Each structure stands twice: as structure tokens, then as C-alpha cells.
Amino acid sequence: MSRVGLKPISLPEKVAIKLDGEVVQVEGPKGKLDFNLPSGISLKTDDGSVVVSRASEQRTHRALHGTVRSIVNNMIIGVSTGFVKDLEIHGVGLRAAVKGSDLDLSLGRSHPLLHPIPSGLTVTVNDNTKIKVEGIDKQLVGQFAAEVRGFYPPEPYKGKGVRYVGEKVRRKEGKSVGK
């Protein structure tokens, strides 16, 4: 029994949800998102809430039940409030800037890294070291932030690199001279 899938999703006032066959459309003040429902999963809207249900107790239906509920919930949160990921760059000479529709990263390589910003995301850079990724699609925001972090993950000896705000980096002790 899926505990997550059984929870009803409350709809904020300014959010409208529409079901066109197998396509769920969620529209709110920040934008509009679509999602194709997998077969065996259905959606019902009651006054102010949405309930996700499954057709049978098959393994695939049980597996998708909670997942679809979480995706629809994230769509509702996204169009009403949005999602934000904050990154920070640590290290001397490492910096970032937004140039047009690209994020220009100078991360100690011989060439600058130009990472294209997907449509639907807003990326801002403050103080050349603080990157803020905003959008309505949770998966897109998280994926873009993970790609930027992946260019130079924080290293354990000096702590240099790109990390999420609040991320703890376990530091290692350097070489010791033994006698």
C-alpha cells in the first residue's frame, strides 16, 4: 500500500488543474506545466483537492502510484510558488557570470565553460560566486544545478569547487611527513 500515493493534494486558490485524456495540465500564477499520466493511474479532482488512484495492485501500478502523486504535487507547488536552488563557488579565481542565454563559468580551466540555460529557468549571479537557479519545474531546476556543480564538485582537501548553499564538505587531512 503506497502511503504517499494515498495522500490527497490540496489545491491553492490560484491554481487550476485540468485533465485532457491522459494529459494533466496545471496552470497557476507562475506558469503552466503538462504531464502525461502512465496507464493504470488516474486522477480525480474534488473541491480543493486532487486524489491519485491506481487501477490494480500490479507491481508497476503500485510503483507508479506514489511517484505520479509526487510529480503532480511538485507541479502544483511549482506553478504557485516555484523552486529555487542556490549554489556558491569557493576558491581563488573561480567565478561565474550570465552572458545572454549562457552561464559563463571560469573554474580554473584553460577555457571558460559556457553552459546553456534552458528555457523556463532564470539564472542570476551575485558577487561572481553566488548562483541562483529559479523555475517552475523541480526536475529542470535540480538537473541544471547538478550539471553546474558537476563541472567542479567540492574537493575534500581545500574545499574548493561549486557547492549547494549549506552543503557540508568533509575535509581530509593532507599528507603528513613521517620520520
N, C-alpha and C positions, 0 to 999 in steps of 0.2 A: 504494500500500500504506500503510495507516494504521499509523504507528509507535505511537501512543498506544493505539489500539484493540486491538492485539495483546498488550499487556502484561497479564498476569494480575493480578487484585486479590487481595491477601491478606486473609483474614477474621480479625479479632481474636477471642479466645476467647468473649467475652460477646455477640457479635453473631450473630444468626440471619437468614438470608435465605431468602425463600420466594417461589416463582413460581406465581401463580394465573392460568393462561392468558397474558394479555398484561400482567398487573399484577405488578410486583416489589414485595415488601414487605420492608423491612429493619427489624429490631427490635433494640434494644440497651438499655444501662442508662439512657441519657438520654431515650429515647422511641422513636417508631415513625414511619416515613416510607413513602409509596407513590409509585410512578411507573409510568405506562403506557408499555410498550415500543412503539416505532413498528414498523410492518410491515416485515419483511425483516431485523430484528435479533433475535437470540436470545441466551439466557443459559444457561450451564451451570455447575453448582457441582461442583467436585471437592473432595477432602478439604482443607479450609482455604483454598481459593482459588476465585475466580469468573472465568470467561472469557466475554467478549462476542464474538460472531461475527456475520457478515453472510451473507445468503442468496446474494447475487450481487455482481458488480462494477459494478452500475449506479451512476451518479453520486450519486443520492440515498442509496443504501445506503452508499457509501464516505464520504459527507459525515456521515452519522449515526453511523457506527461509533465513531469516537473520542469524539464528543460524548456518546453514551449511556454509554460506558465511564467518562468523567469524571463524569457525573451520578451513576452508581451508586457510584463511588469516593467522591464527596462525601457521598452518603447514608450510607455506612458510617462515614466519619470523623465525620459529624455526630452519629450516634446513639451513637458510642463516646466521643468527646471534646468535640464541639460546636465552634461557631465564635464568634469574638469580633471586634468592630470597636470601636476606641476613637476618640472624637472629642474635640477640645478647642476651646473658644471663646476667641478673642483679641479684646480691645477693652474699653474702659471702659464699664461699664453693661450689657454683654451677659451674659446668664446663662440658665440652664435649670433646670427642676425637673420632677419627676414628680408629676402630680396625678391620682390614680385610674388610669384606663386611658389617659391622655393625657400627652404630653410638652409641657410649657408652655415655650415659647421666647420670651424677651424679647430681640429682636435689633435694637433701635433704631427700631422702627416705632411708630406711634401706638397700636397694639393688640397684645396678646400673641397669639402663634401657638400654637394648640392642635392638635398633631399626634397623631392616634390611634395607639396602639401595637397592632400586630396580635397576635392570639393566637398563642402559640408563641414569642414573644420576651420577653426580660427586659431592661428598660432601667433602669440605675441612674445617678444623677448625684452626683458628689463635688465639693465645693468650688464649687458652682454653675457650674463651667466645664468639667468633665470628664464626658463622656457615655460610658457603656459599654453596647454593644448585644450581647446574647448570645442564641444559639438553636441549634437543630439543623439548620435549613435554610439552607444557604450563600446561596442566592439571596435569601431573605427578609431575612437579616441585612444583606447588602450593599445591597439595594434600600432598606431603611429608613434605613441610614446615609447613602446617597447622597441620599435625599429631605431628610433633616435638613441635610446640607451644602449642598444646593441652595437653601435659604432665604436663606443669606448666604454665598456662596463667598468664600474669602480674596481680598481685593483687593490689587493689586500696589504700592500707594503707601505705605500704613501697615501692611499685613499683617493688618488686622482681618478677622474673619469666623470661620466654622466650618471647621475642617480636620481631617483624619485625624492621629492622633499619628504624628509622624515625617515628615509631608509637608513638603517644602521649597517655599516660596513665593518665586518670583523677584521681587525688588523692583525697581521702576523709580525712576529719579531724577525728582524733582519738577520744576516749572517753574524755569527759570533766567532771571534778569533780565539781558538783554543791553543793551549800550551801543553 
